Amino acid sequence: MASILERITSAWTEAWSKGNTAAFADLVSEDYVRYSKTGEERIDDLLNQITESHQAFSDFNMEILRAIEDDNLAAIHWRSTGVHTGEFMGVPPTGRTVTVTGATFISHCDGRVTEESVVWDPREMLSAMSIWHLGDQRIKK
């Protein structure tokens, strides 16, 4: 039988990289919650984000760079890439290749994912889409 970390990374890859959201939905508990900069989200919110990512970015891929587990906590360091070919968060397609990195911390109990906390910098995505430049801007006095 696969370890919980293997099950999590497999379902996570199926959902994020292949768009098979049912794979991850089948692994979460009834009281699943995801925490991000935008607040608390439930499983339907996450599944919509995955679907919207695949619709907005052609060749969308989420690569797991490293995954570790300690007791009831798993950590995934990830990198997503895709070409911005559809509207995303109100931004029209730019045709630019976008790469974003982040980390997700996953709590689990009895073989089910109960909670996720995700950290990533949206400025990295906006900069890659040339929406927001983070260059050498000095404050003028």
Backbone hydrogen bonds, N-H to C=O, Kabsch-Sander energy under -0.5 kcal/mol:
donor,donor_aa,acceptor,acceptor_aa,energy
7,R,3,S,-2.4
8,I,4,I,-2.7
9,T,5,L,-2.8
10,S,6,E,-2.1
11,A,7,R,-2.4
12,W,8,I,-2.9
13,T,9,T,-2.3
14,E,10,S,-2.4
15,A,11,A,-2.4
16,W,12,W,-2.9
17,S,13,T,-1.9
18,K,13,T,-1.1
18,K,14,E,-0.6
19,G,15,A,-1.1
20,N,14,E,-2.3
21,T,19,G,-1.8
23,A,20,N,-1.3
24,F,20,N,-0.6
24,F,21,T,-0.6
25,A,21,T,-2.5
26,D,22,A,-2.3
27,L,24,F,-1.7
28,V,24,F,-0.8
28,V,25,A,-0.7
29,S,113,V,-3.0
32,Y,29,S,-1.5
33,V,114,T,-1.3
34,R,41,E,-2.9
35,Y,116,E,-3.2
36,S,39,G,-1.8
39,G,36,S,-1.8
41,E,34,R,-2.4
46,L,42,R,-1.8
47,L,43,I,-2.7
48,N,44,D,-2.0
49,Q,45,D,-2.0
50,I,46,L,-2.3
51,T,47,L,-2.3
52,E,48,N,-2.9
53,S,49,Q,-2.2
54,H,50,I,-2.0
55,Q,51,T,-1.9
56,A,52,E,-2.1
57,F,53,S,-1.9
58,S,56,A,-0.5
58,S,83,V,-2.3
60,F,57,F,-1.0
61,N,81,T,-2.5
63,E,61,N,-0.6
63,E,79,R,-3.5
65,L,63,E,-0.7
65,L,77,H,-2.8
66,R,77,H,-1.6
68,I,75,A,-2.2
70,D,73,L,-3.0
73,L,70,D,-1.7
74,A,106,I,-3.0
75,A,68,I,-2.8
76,I,104,T,-2.9
77,H,66,R,-3.1
78,W,76,I,-0.6
78,W,102,G,-2.5
79,R,63,E,-2.3
80,S,100,V,-3.2
81,T,61,N,-2.5
82,G,98,V,-1.5
83,V,58,S,-2.6
84,H,82,G,-0.5
84,H,96,R,-2.8
85,T,56,A,-1.5
85,T,83,V,-1.5
86,G,56,A,-2.3
88,F,91,V,-2.3
91,V,88,F,-2.2
94,T,84,H,-0.7
95,G,84,H,-2.9
98,V,82,G,-3.4
100,V,80,S,-2.4
102,G,78,W,-2.0
103,A,119,V,-2.5
104,T,76,I,-2.5
105,F,117,S,-2.9
106,I,74,A,-3.5
106,I,104,T,-0.5
107,S,105,F,-0.5
107,S,115,E,-2.8
108,H,72,N,-2.1
109,C,112,R,-2.5
112,R,109,C,-1.7
113,V,27,L,-2.3
114,T,107,S,-2.6
115,E,107,S,-1.5
116,E,33,V,-2.0
117,S,105,F,-2.2
118,V,35,Y,-2.6
119,V,103,A,-2.9
121,D,101,T,-0.6
124,E,121,D,-1.6
125,M,121,D,-0.8
126,L,122,P,-2.5
127,S,123,R,-2.6
128,A,124,E,-1.8
129,M,125,M,-1.7
130,S,127,S,-1.4
131,I,126,L,-3.0
132,W,126,L,-1.1
137,Q,135,G,-2.0
138,R,136,D,-0.7
